[in-house]
Amino acid sequence: MRTVDPTRIVQQGYDDLDDTYRRWVERARDGYRSTFLTRILAQVPEGADVLEIGCGPGTDAAALADGRRYVGIDLSDIQLAHARVVAPAGRFLHGDVLRTPFPPASFDAVVSFYAFNHVPQDRMELLFGRLVSWLRPGGRLFGSFGTLDNPGAVEPMWLGKADMYFSSLPVASTEALLKEVGFGIEFAETVTEIEEGQGPATFHWVIATKPSKDEVQLRS
Ligand SMILES: C[S@@+](CC[C@H](N)C(=O)[O-])C[C@H]1O[C@@H](n2cnc3c(N)ncnc32)[C@H](O)[C@@H]1O
């Protein structure tokens, strides 16, 4: 049996997609993602430290970096090259969020649009544990998640150009895991939209909060 390395497939896929992904996502800017971005910008104040996971070609990097200390991380060097152009004020790292170390309590917000659905289901608990530790008390995670119980599968020639790996948990499991590692769910909405060339796609949009020091004391 051939073993599949999800990280390698995703990295290679986004390198191969290059401009094809950037142009495709540009045409989807007016979808629910813009409503969610407006919420993020209203809730994350000027001067905040923000980490964006899977920033890709920098679709939201310029808006997030405006007045904030922004770090974007992505597996694809090719996508990061686009991001660096659109958000020159940002700091960009080439790496895997499952392996890159950040000091505890170094961010006020962690943001991720459409990247968690590339992380294998069985790594999500590890990932959430890392995110909660990187956030300061009272910090927030803003993310979109898949909704299907998909243990991991490769979609051949995604967007007509590159093989791509997808995986996701059902909505209730994502929320249960977030709570298990210490997050509170502040907001959650499941939205179906038509993706160009792909058909209907459903995502689970979540704002999860790391309890503040006072909340932790009240609970204990
Ligand atoms: C669908 S694109 C989303 C890009 C951008 N956030 C947007 O909405 O247009 C997913 C991005 O997540 C990145 N990614 C996926 N898994 C990752 C991981 N484990 N670590 C870092 N980046 C990852 C991919 O390289 C890709 O650029």
The ligand as an SDF file (V2000), in Angstrom:
LIG
                    3D

 27 29  0  0  0  0  0  0  0  0999 V2000
   -7.1060   26.9630    0.9370 C   0  0  0  0  0  0  0  0  0  0  0  0
   -5.5640   27.7300    1.2340 S   0  0  0  0  0  0  0  0  0  0  0  0
   -6.1060   29.1410    2.1550 C   0  0  0  0  0  0  0  0  0  0  0  0
   -5.1990   30.3320    1.9640 C   0  0  0  0  0  0  0  0  0  0  0  0
   -5.7730   31.6200    2.5730 C   0  0  0  0  0  0  0  0  0  0  0  0
   -5.9680   31.5020    4.0050 N   0  0  0  0  0  0  0  0  0  0  0  0
   -7.0780   31.9430    1.8950 C   0  0  0  0  0  0  0  0  0  0  0  0
   -8.1240   31.8440    2.5310 O   0  0  0  0  0  0  0  0  0  0  0  0
   -7.0440   32.2450    0.7140 O   0  0  0  0  0  0  0  0  0  0  0  0
   -4.8380   26.7560    2.5230 C   0  0  0  0  0  0  0  0  0  0  0  0
   -3.4160   27.1880    2.8770 C   0  0  0  0  0  0  0  0  0  0  0  0
   -3.0610   26.5360    4.1070 O   0  0  0  0  0  0  0  0  0  0  0  0
   -1.7080   26.1170    4.0210 C   0  0  0  0  0  0  0  0  0  0  0  0
   -1.5330   25.0110    4.9820 N   0  0  0  0  0  0  0  0  0  0  0  0
   -2.2040   23.8340    5.0150 C   0  0  0  0  0  0  0  0  0  0  0  0
   -1.7620   23.0570    6.0150 N   0  0  0  0  0  0  0  0  0  0  0  0
   -0.7880   23.7760    6.6570 C   0  0  0  0  0  0  0  0  0  0  0  0
    0.0730   23.5250    7.7660 C   0  0  0  0  0  0  0  0  0  0  0  0
    0.0460   22.3530    8.4260 N   0  0  0  0  0  0  0  0  0  0  0  0
    0.9580   24.4780    8.1390 N   0  0  0  0  0  0  0  0  0  0  0  0
    1.0250   25.6640    7.4770 C   0  0  0  0  0  0  0  0  0  0  0  0
    0.2410   25.9600    6.4080 N   0  0  0  0  0  0  0  0  0  0  0  0
   -0.6500   25.0310    5.9990 C   0  0  0  0  0  0  0  0  0  0  0  0
   -1.5450   25.6960    2.5570 C   0  0  0  0  0  0  0  0  0  0  0  0
   -0.2000   25.6820    2.1550 O   0  0  0  0  0  0  0  0  0  0  0  0
   -2.3850   26.7670    1.8350 C   0  0  0  0  0  0  0  0  0  0  0  0
   -1.6340   27.8710    1.4240 O   0  0  0  0  0  0  0  0  0  0  0  0
  1  2  1  0
  2  3  1  0
  2 10  1  0
  3  4  1  0
  4  5  1  0
  5  6  1  0
  5  7  1  0
  7  8  2  0
  7  9  1  0
 10 11  1  0
 11 12  1  0
 11 26  1  0
 12 13  1  0
 13 14  1  0
 13 24  1  0
 14 15  1  0
 14 23  1  0
 15 16  2  0
 16 17  1  0
 17 18  1  0
 17 23  2  0
 18 19  1  0
 18 20  2  0
 20 21  1  0
 21 22  2  0
 22 23  1  0
 24 25  1  0
 24 26  1  0
 26 27  1  0
M  CHG  2   2   1   9  -1
M  END
$$$$
